[in-house]
């Protein structure tokens, strides 16, 4: 794992023997490559993702098959979804990363052209797709009306599309049914085409109605093809062995409050399997108590550049705020949050996600 070197270690002398300004100038040192870095490079160099030893296809993929990443807008859902995908690719799983939000940010993170409604291989072991309402609705109609002549005529009607968009749950059912179809898709060898699907779902205000659709419609669509699709979708979403919802927050009051409410809605209201909550953008512990004492001493003696002092104070304050929000999240959900480090980068690329992917490994463990 990547860790921060203590100031005394970096200088080869005890922290108390140095000036406070030295504490702030200590570089961030990588004292060891992140876990599995060598394995990442091996996987990329080979250019293929082999079957994982011991897996029984098509139904025996170890760990979850569907991870649903959700949270309030602005908490880094897309970044977390991409990091989960990277963790799975590193573990040699075939992954489909699905984007629902429009316009989405996945293409920029993956550094690829804009995504469309057809899954596209973007990296070794990783495919990505933008889940579009229109194409999902077409696929649903084709499932409900196998006779293509009738289904195409119906889809060509503007009146039908207007009614479908107005009927509660139809579009949501179509989106979920498309995801389930990808989960059940097999390759020529009878294995799942994708070991894992990571869904970058809409913000919390839209993701709860989306995920509640099977339960909402189960009492209405009890027979026929639509009832079959709704029941199958509900079974997939409710199975803790294959599905995991991942609620993301950042160390801000509004984000944690929303995450707590969302976590309860998914776990208690919808009875969905929910992983440990994620607290994103956590400032790492950079200063020891001895370092903080040096800063206070330097402030009182005016022996440190004010800008360096303010930078140190800011770092310590952000760390303390993150710890406070982490405790609040743990108290409300009764689960210890997965903490993701704040990435000090002006832009986010696939390579930048390695520290987050390492921290998110527990999400992929067998329930």
SEZA-760343 format. One record per residue (C-alpha): residue number from 1; x, y, z. Coordinates in nm, 2 decimals. Layout:
<kolzas>
+-----+--------+--------+--------+
! num !      u !      v !      w !
+-----+--------+--------+--------+
! NUM !      X !      Y !      Z !
...
+-----+--------+--------+--------+
</kolzas>
This chain:
<kolzas>
+-----+--------+--------+--------+
! num !      u !      v !      w !
+-----+--------+--------+--------+
!   1 !   0.00 !   0.00 !   0.00 !
!   2 !   0.11 !   0.36 !  -0.05 !
!   3 !   0.17 !   0.55 !   0.27 !
!   4 !   0.31 !   0.89 !   0.37 !
!   5 !   0.66 !   0.89 !   0.52 !
!   6 !   0.68 !   1.06 !   0.86 !
!   7 !   0.88 !   1.38 !   0.85 !
!   8 !   1.15 !   1.24 !   1.08 !
!   9 !   1.20 !   0.94 !   0.85 !
!  10 !   1.23 !   1.15 !   0.54 !
!  11 !   1.51 !   1.36 !   0.68 !
!  12 !   1.69 !   1.09 !   0.88 !
!  13 !   1.66 !   1.29 !   1.20 !
!  14 !   1.40 !   1.32 !   1.48 !
!  15 !   1.11 !   1.55 !   1.40 !
!  16 !   1.17 !   1.76 !   1.71 !
!  17 !   1.53 !   1.84 !   1.59 !
!  18 !   1.40 !   2.03 !   1.28 !
!  19 !   1.24 !   2.36 !   1.21 !
!  20 !   0.86 !   2.37 !   1.17 !
!  21 !   0.89 !   2.50 !   0.82 !
!  22 !   1.08 !   2.18 !   0.73 !
!  23 !   0.77 !   1.98 !   0.82 !
!  24 !   0.57 !   2.15 !   0.55 !
!  25 !   0.84 !   2.10 !   0.29 !
!  26 !   0.88 !   1.73 !   0.34 !
!  27 !   0.79 !   1.56 !   0.01 !
!  28 !   0.53 !   1.29 !  -0.03 !
!  29 !   0.75 !   0.98 !  -0.08 !
!  30 !   0.64 !   0.65 !  -0.23 !
!  31 !   0.81 !   0.39 !   0.00 !
!  32 !   0.67 !   0.10 !  -0.19 !
!  33 !   0.47 !   0.05 !  -0.51 !
!  34 !   0.10 !   0.01 !  -0.45 !
!  35 !  -0.01 !  -0.35 !  -0.39 !
!  36 !  -0.06 !  -0.53 !  -0.71 !
!  37 !   0.12 !  -0.27 !  -0.92 !
!  38 !   0.33 !  -0.54 !  -1.07 !
!  39 !   0.02 !  -0.75 !  -1.14 !
!  40 !  -0.15 !  -0.46 !  -1.31 !
!  41 !   0.15 !  -0.42 !  -1.55 !
!  42 !   0.15 !  -0.79 !  -1.61 !
!  43 !  -0.21 !  -0.80 !  -1.70 !
!  44 !  -0.18 !  -0.50 !  -1.93 !
!  45 !   0.13 !  -0.64 !  -2.10 !
!  46 !  -0.04 !  -0.97 !  -2.17 !
!  47 !  -0.32 !  -0.80 !  -2.35 !
!  48 !  -0.58 !  -1.06 !  -2.24 !
!  49 !  -0.78 !  -1.14 !  -1.93 !
!  50 !  -0.77 !  -1.51 !  -1.86 !
!  51 !  -1.04 !  -1.70 !  -1.68 !
!  52 !  -0.99 !  -1.69 !  -1.30 !
!  53 !  -0.87 !  -2.02 !  -1.17 !
!  54 !  -1.14 !  -2.21 !  -0.99 !
!  55 !  -1.44 !  -2.03 !  -1.14 !
!  56 !  -1.74 !  -2.23 !  -1.25 !
!  57 !  -1.90 !  -2.07 !  -1.55 !
!  58 !  -2.16 !  -1.95 !  -1.62 !
!  59 !  -2.30 !  -1.90 !  -1.27 !
!  60 !  -1.99 !  -1.94 !  -1.05 !
!  61 !  -1.82 !  -1.60 !  -1.07 !
!  62 !  -1.67 !  -1.53 !  -0.73 !
!  63 !  -1.78 !  -1.21 !  -0.57 !
!  64 !  -2.06 !  -0.97 !  -0.68 !
!  65 !  -2.17 !  -0.96 !  -1.05 !
!  66 !  -2.33 !  -0.61 !  -1.02 !
!  67 !  -2.20 !  -0.31 !  -0.83 !
!  68 !  -2.43 !  -0.01 !  -0.83 !
!  69 !  -2.25 !   0.31 !  -0.74 !
!  70 !  -2.47 !   0.59 !  -0.62 !
!  71 !  -2.47 !   0.91 !  -0.41 !
!  72 !  -2.55 !   1.28 !  -0.43 !
!  73 !  -2.42 !   1.47 !  -0.73 !
!  74 !  -2.07 !   1.61 !  -0.68 !
!  75 !  -1.93 !   1.33 !  -0.45 !
!  76 !  -1.73 !   1.16 !  -0.72 !
!  77 !  -1.96 !   0.87 !  -0.82 !
!  78 !  -1.81 !   0.84 !  -1.17 !
!  79 !  -1.45 !   0.83 !  -1.03 !
!  80 !  -1.54 !   0.57 !  -0.77 !
!  81 !  -1.72 !   0.36 !  -1.03 !
!  82 !  -1.42 !   0.37 !  -1.26 !
!  83 !  -1.19 !   0.27 !  -0.96 !
!  84 !  -1.41 !  -0.03 !  -0.88 !
!  85 !  -1.38 !  -0.13 !  -1.24 !
!  86 !  -1.00 !  -0.10 !  -1.22 !
!  87 !  -0.99 !  -0.31 !  -0.90 !
!  88 !  -1.19 !  -0.58 !  -1.08 !
!  89 !  -0.98 !  -0.57 !  -1.40 !
!  90 !  -0.67 !  -0.60 !  -1.18 !
!  91 !  -0.82 !  -0.91 !  -1.03 !
!  92 !  -0.85 !  -1.04 !  -1.39 !
!  93 !  -1.23 !  -1.01 !  -1.42 !
!  94 !  -1.40 !  -0.91 !  -1.74 !
!  95 !  -1.58 !  -0.58 !  -1.66 !
!  96 !  -1.85 !  -0.37 !  -1.82 !
!  97 !  -1.87 !  -0.02 !  -1.70 !
!  98 !  -2.22 !   0.13 !  -1.75 !
!  99 !  -2.29 !   0.50 !  -1.75 !
! 100 !  -2.65 !   0.62 !  -1.70 !
! 101 !  -2.60 !   1.00 !  -1.65 !
! 102 !  -2.61 !   1.22 !  -1.96 !
! 103 !  -2.38 !   1.37 !  -2.05 !
! 104 !  -2.14 !   1.15 !  -1.86 !
! 105 !  -1.78 !   1.18 !  -1.76 !
! 106 !  -1.66 !   0.82 !  -1.80 !
! 107 !  -1.52 !   0.88 !  -2.15 !
! 108 !  -1.29 !   1.16 !  -2.02 !
! 109 !  -1.17 !   0.94 !  -1.73 !
! 110 !  -1.10 !   0.65 !  -1.97 !
! 111 !  -0.96 !   0.89 !  -2.23 !
! 112 !  -1.17 !   0.75 !  -2.51 !
! 113 !  -1.42 !   0.90 !  -2.75 !
! 114 !  -1.78 !   0.95 !  -2.62 !
! 115 !  -1.96 !   0.63 !  -2.53 !
! 116 !  -2.28 !   0.51 !  -2.70 !
! 117 !  -2.54 !   0.25 !  -2.65 !
! 118 !  -2.32 !  -0.05 !  -2.76 !
! 119 !  -2.06 !  -0.19 !  -2.53 !
! 120 !  -1.71 !  -0.11 !  -2.65 !
! 121 !  -1.38 !  -0.26 !  -2.54 !
! 122 !  -1.17 !   0.04 !  -2.41 !
! 123 !  -0.89 !  -0.14 !  -2.22 !
! 124 !  -0.78 !  -0.50 !  -2.17 !
! 125 !  -1.06 !  -0.66 !  -1.97 !
! 126 !  -1.27 !  -0.35 !  -1.97 !
! 127 !  -1.57 !  -0.25 !  -2.18 !
! 128 !  -1.78 !   0.06 !  -2.14 !
! 129 !  -2.12 !   0.17 !  -2.25 !
! 130 !  -2.37 !   0.46 !  -2.22 !
! 131 !  -2.71 !   0.32 !  -2.12 !
! 132 !  -2.96 !   0.51 !  -2.34 !
! 133 !  -3.33 !   0.53 !  -2.26 !
! 134 !  -3.44 !   0.50 !  -2.62 !
! 135 !  -3.24 !   0.19 !  -2.70 !
! 136 !  -3.33 !   0.03 !  -2.37 !
! 137 !  -3.70 !   0.09 !  -2.44 !
! 138 !  -3.67 !  -0.06 !  -2.79 !
! 139 !  -3.50 !  -0.37 !  -2.64 !
! 140 !  -3.78 !  -0.40 !  -2.38 !
! 141 !  -4.05 !  -0.38 !  -2.65 !
! 142 !  -3.88 !  -0.65 !  -2.85 !
! 143 !  -3.88 !  -0.87 !  -2.55 !
! 144 !  -4.25 !  -0.81 !  -2.48 !
! 145 !  -4.34 !  -0.85 !  -2.85 !
! 146 !  -4.12 !  -1.11 !  -3.01 !
! 147 !  -4.29 !  -1.06 !  -3.35 !
! 148 !  -4.05 !  -0.79 !  -3.49 !
! 149 !  -4.31 !  -0.65 !  -3.74 !
! 150 !  -4.54 !  -0.55 !  -3.46 !
! 151 !  -4.27 !  -0.43 !  -3.22 !
! 152 !  -4.11 !  -0.21 !  -3.49 !
! 153 !  -4.45 !  -0.06 !  -3.59 !
! 154 !  -4.52 !   0.02 !  -3.23 !
! 155 !  -4.18 !   0.18 !  -3.18 !
! 156 !  -4.23 !   0.39 !  -3.49 !
! 157 !  -4.53 !   0.55 !  -3.32 !
! 158 !  -4.46 !   0.89 !  -3.16 !
! 159 !  -4.77 !   0.84 !  -2.95 !
! 160 !  -4.64 !   0.52 !  -2.80 !
! 161 !  -4.31 !   0.68 !  -2.71 !
! 162 !  -4.49 !   0.97 !  -2.54 !
! 163 !  -4.71 !   0.74 !  -2.34 !
! 164 !  -4.42 !   0.51 !  -2.25 !
! 165 !  -4.23 !   0.81 !  -2.12 !
! 166 !  -4.53 !   0.92 !  -1.91 !
! 167 !  -4.62 !   0.58 !  -1.76 !
! 168 !  -4.43 !   0.55 !  -1.42 !
! 169 !  -4.17 !   0.27 !  -1.42 !
! 170 !  -4.16 !   0.18 !  -1.79 !
! 171 !  -3.84 !   0.36 !  -1.87 !
! 172 !  -3.68 !   0.24 !  -1.54 !
! 173 !  -3.79 !  -0.11 !  -1.62 !
! 174 !  -3.63 !  -0.09 !  -1.96 !
! 175 !  -3.30 !   0.04 !  -1.82 !
! 176 !  -3.28 !  -0.24 !  -1.56 !
! 177 !  -3.38 !  -0.50 !  -1.80 !
! 178 !  -3.10 !  -0.40 !  -2.03 !
! 179 !  -2.85 !  -0.43 !  -1.74 !
! 180 !  -2.98 !  -0.78 !  -1.66 !
! 181 !  -2.95 !  -0.88 !  -2.02 !
! 182 !  -2.58 !  -0.79 !  -2.01 !
! 183 !  -2.54 !  -0.99 !  -1.69 !
! 184 !  -2.69 !  -1.29 !  -1.85 !
! 185 !  -2.51 !  -1.26 !  -2.18 !
! 186 !  -2.26 !  -1.54 !  -2.26 !
! 187 !  -1.96 !  -1.58 !  -2.48 !
! 188 !  -1.91 !  -1.87 !  -2.73 !
! 189 !  -1.77 !  -2.09 !  -2.45 !
! 190 !  -2.08 !  -2.05 !  -2.24 !
! 191 !  -1.92 !  -1.82 !  -1.98 !
! 192 !  -2.06 !  -1.48 !  -1.87 !
! 193 !  -1.94 !  -1.23 !  -2.12 !
! 194 !  -1.88 !  -1.00 !  -1.82 !
! 195 !  -1.78 !  -1.12 !  -1.48 !
! 196 !  -1.88 !  -0.79 !  -1.33 !
! 197 !  -2.10 !  -0.49 !  -1.43 !
! 198 !  -2.03 !  -0.16 !  -1.26 !
! 199 !  -2.32 !   0.08 !  -1.28 !
! 200 !  -2.25 !   0.45 !  -1.25 !
! 201 !  -2.61 !   0.52 !  -1.16 !
! 202 !  -2.78 !   0.86 !  -1.15 !
! 203 !  -2.76 !   1.09 !  -0.85 !
! 204 !  -2.95 !   0.97 !  -0.54 !
! 205 !  -3.27 !   1.16 !  -0.62 !
! 206 !  -3.31 !   0.95 !  -0.94 !
! 207 !  -3.13 !   0.62 !  -0.84 !
! 208 !  -3.38 !   0.54 !  -0.56 !
! 209 !  -3.69 !   0.55 !  -0.80 !
! 210 !  -3.48 !   0.35 !  -1.05 !
! 211 !  -3.39 !   0.07 !  -0.81 !
! 212 !  -3.74 !   0.07 !  -0.65 !
! 213 !  -3.91 !   0.00 !  -0.99 !
! 214 !  -3.92 !  -0.38 !  -0.96 !
! 215 !  -4.08 !  -0.37 !  -0.62 !
! 216 !  -4.32 !  -0.10 !  -0.73 !
! 217 !  -4.43 !  -0.29 !  -1.04 !
! 218 !  -4.43 !  -0.64 !  -0.89 !
! 219 !  -4.78 !  -0.60 !  -0.76 !
! 220 !  -4.91 !  -0.47 !  -1.10 !
! 221 !  -4.73 !  -0.68 !  -1.35 !
! 222 !  -4.79 !  -1.03 !  -1.21 !
! 223 !  -4.83 !  -1.23 !  -1.53 !
! 224 !  -4.71 !  -1.23 !  -1.89 !
! 225 !  -4.37 !  -1.13 !  -2.03 !
! 226 !  -4.35 !  -0.80 !  -1.83 !
! 227 !  -4.42 !  -0.98 !  -1.50 !
! 228 !  -4.14 !  -1.22 !  -1.58 !
! 229 !  -3.89 !  -0.94 !  -1.65 !
! 230 !  -3.99 !  -0.75 !  -1.34 !
! 231 !  -3.96 !  -1.06 !  -1.12 !
! 232 !  -3.62 !  -1.16 !  -1.27 !
! 233 !  -3.49 !  -0.80 !  -1.22 !
! 234 !  -3.61 !  -0.81 !  -0.86 !
! 235 !  -3.43 !  -1.14 !  -0.79 !
! 236 !  -3.10 !  -1.01 !  -0.93 !
! 237 !  -3.12 !  -0.68 !  -0.73 !
! 238 !  -3.21 !  -0.85 !  -0.40 !
! 239 !  -2.95 !  -1.12 !  -0.41 !
! 240 !  -2.66 !  -1.03 !  -0.18 !
! 241 !  -2.44 !  -1.29 !  -0.35 !
! 242 !  -2.45 !  -1.11 !  -0.68 !
! 243 !  -2.55 !  -0.75 !  -0.62 !
! 244 !  -2.40 !  -0.47 !  -0.41 !
! 245 !  -2.50 !  -0.11 !  -0.38 !
! 246 !  -2.22 !   0.14 !  -0.30 !
! 247 !  -2.32 !   0.47 !  -0.15 !
! 248 !  -2.06 !   0.75 !  -0.19 !
! 249 !  -2.01 !   1.06 !   0.02 !
! 250 !  -1.74 !   1.32 !   0.07 !
! 251 !  -1.65 !   1.49 !   0.40 !
! 252 !  -1.92 !   1.76 !   0.38 !
! 253 !  -2.23 !   1.79 !   0.59 !
! 254 !  -2.47 !   1.79 !   0.30 !
! 255 !  -2.30 !   1.48 !   0.13 !
! 256 !  -2.29 !   1.28 !   0.45 !
! 257 !  -2.65 !   1.36 !   0.54 !
! 258 !  -2.77 !   1.26 !   0.19 !
! 259 !  -2.56 !   0.94 !   0.21 !
! 260 !  -2.71 !   0.84 !   0.54 !
! 261 !  -3.06 !   0.89 !   0.41 !
! 262 !  -2.98 !   0.70 !   0.08 !
! 263 !  -2.81 !   0.41 !   0.27 !
! 264 !  -3.13 !   0.37 !   0.48 !
! 265 !  -3.36 !   0.39 !   0.18 !
! 266 !  -3.17 !   0.12 !  -0.01 !
! 267 !  -3.10 !  -0.11 !   0.29 !
! 268 !  -3.41 !  -0.08 !   0.50 !
! 269 !  -3.66 !   0.06 !   0.25 !
! 270 !  -3.58 !  -0.15 !  -0.06 !
! 271 !  -3.40 !  -0.44 !   0.12 !
! 272 !  -3.11 !  -0.42 !  -0.13 !
! 273 !  -2.77 !  -0.55 !  -0.05 !
! 274 !  -2.56 !  -0.25 !   0.05 !
! 275 !  -2.18 !  -0.25 !   0.09 !
! 276 !  -1.99 !  -0.04 !   0.34 !
! 277 !  -2.04 !   0.33 !   0.26 !
! 278 !  -1.75 !   0.51 !   0.09 !
! 279 !  -1.61 !   0.83 !   0.22 !
! 280 !  -1.43 !   0.99 !  -0.08 !
! 281 !  -1.17 !   1.26 !  -0.09 !
! 282 !  -1.02 !   1.21 !   0.26 !
! 283 !  -0.71 !   1.41 !   0.33 !
! 284 !  -0.44 !   1.17 !   0.45 !
! 285 !  -0.27 !   1.20 !   0.79 !
! 286 !   0.03 !   1.41 !   0.70 !
! 287 !   0.12 !   1.55 !   1.04 !
! 288 !   0.20 !   1.38 !   1.36 !
! 289 !   0.12 !   1.54 !   1.70 !
! 290 !   0.49 !   1.63 !   1.72 !
! 291 !   0.46 !   1.81 !   1.39 !
! 292 !   0.15 !   2.00 !   1.50 !
! 293 !   0.34 !   2.11 !   1.81 !
! 294 !   0.62 !   2.24 !   1.60 !
! 295 !   0.37 !   2.44 !   1.39 !
! 296 !   0.22 !   2.60 !   1.71 !
! 297 !   0.57 !   2.68 !   1.84 !
! 298 !   0.67 !   2.84 !   1.51 !
! 299 !   0.35 !   3.05 !   1.50 !
! 300 !   0.41 !   3.19 !   1.84 !
! 301 !   0.77 !   3.28 !   1.76 !
! 302 !   0.69 !   3.41 !   1.41 !
! 303 !   0.96 !   3.19 !   1.27 !
! 304 !   0.76 !   3.04 !   0.98 !
! 305 !   0.64 !   3.18 !   0.65 !
! 306 !   0.27 !   3.27 !   0.71 !
! 307 !   0.16 !   3.10 !   0.38 !
! 308 !   0.33 !   2.77 !   0.49 !
! 309 !   0.16 !   2.80 !   0.83 !
! 310 !  -0.18 !   2.85 !   0.67 !
! 311 !  -0.12 !   2.55 !   0.43 !
! 312 !  -0.03 !   2.33 !   0.73 !
! 313 !  -0.34 !   2.44 !   0.92 !
! 314 !  -0.56 !   2.38 !   0.63 !
! 315 !  -0.43 !   2.03 !   0.58 !
! 316 !  -0.47 !   1.94 !   0.95 !
! 317 !  -0.82 !   2.10 !   0.95 !
! 318 !  -0.94 !   1.90 !   0.65 !
! 319 !  -0.81 !   1.58 !   0.80 !
! 320 !  -1.00 !   1.65 !   1.13 !
! 321 !  -1.32 !   1.73 !   0.94 !
! 322 !  -1.29 !   1.40 !   0.74 !
! 323 !  -1.24 !   1.20 !   1.06 !
! 324 !  -1.55 !   1.37 !   1.21 !
! 325 !  -1.77 !   1.29 !   0.91 !
! 326 !  -1.63 !   0.93 !   0.90 !
! 327 !  -1.74 !   0.88 !   1.26 !
! 328 !  -2.09 !   1.02 !   1.18 !
! 329 !  -2.13 !   0.80 !   0.88 !
! 330 !  -2.02 !   0.49 !   1.08 !
! 331 !  -2.26 !   0.58 !   1.36 !
! 332 !  -2.56 !   0.62 !   1.13 !
! 333 !  -2.50 !   0.32 !   0.91 !
! 334 !  -2.34 !   0.09 !   1.17 !
! 335 !  -2.07 !   0.01 !   0.91 !
! 336 !  -1.71 !   0.14 !   0.90 !
! 337 !  -1.67 !   0.35 !   0.59 !
! 338 !  -1.42 !   0.27 !   0.32 !
! 339 !  -1.20 !   0.58 !   0.31 !
! 340 !  -1.06 !   0.69 !  -0.03 !
! 341 !  -0.77 !   0.93 !  -0.03 !
! 342 !  -0.80 !   1.28 !  -0.18 !
! 343 !  -0.61 !   1.28 !  -0.51 !
! 344 !  -0.41 !   1.59 !  -0.56 !
! 345 !  -0.45 !   1.61 !  -0.94 !
! 346 !  -0.59 !   1.87 !  -1.17 !
! 347 !  -0.74 !   1.60 !  -1.39 !
! 348 !  -0.85 !   1.24 !  -1.33 !
! 349 !  -0.72 !   0.96 !  -1.56 !
! 350 !  -0.73 !   0.59 !  -1.55 !
! 351 !  -0.38 !   0.57 !  -1.42 !
! 352 !  -0.46 !   0.81 !  -1.13 !
! 353 !  -0.72 !   0.57 !  -0.99 !
! 354 !  -0.48 !   0.30 !  -0.86 !
! 355 !  -0.49 !   0.42 !  -0.49 !
! 356 !  -0.87 !   0.43 !  -0.50 !
! 357 !  -0.88 !   0.08 !  -0.67 !
! 358 !  -0.66 !  -0.06 !  -0.39 !
! 359 !  -0.89 !   0.08 !  -0.12 !
! 360 !  -1.20 !  -0.05 !  -0.29 !
! 361 !  -1.09 !  -0.42 !  -0.31 !
! 362 !  -1.33 !  -0.51 !  -0.02 !
! 363 !  -1.63 !  -0.43 !  -0.24 !
! 364 !  -1.54 !  -0.72 !  -0.46 !
! 365 !  -1.50 !  -0.98 !  -0.18 !
! 366 !  -1.74 !  -1.27 !  -0.16 !
! 367 !  -2.04 !  -1.19 !   0.06 !
+-----+--------+--------+--------+
</kolzas>
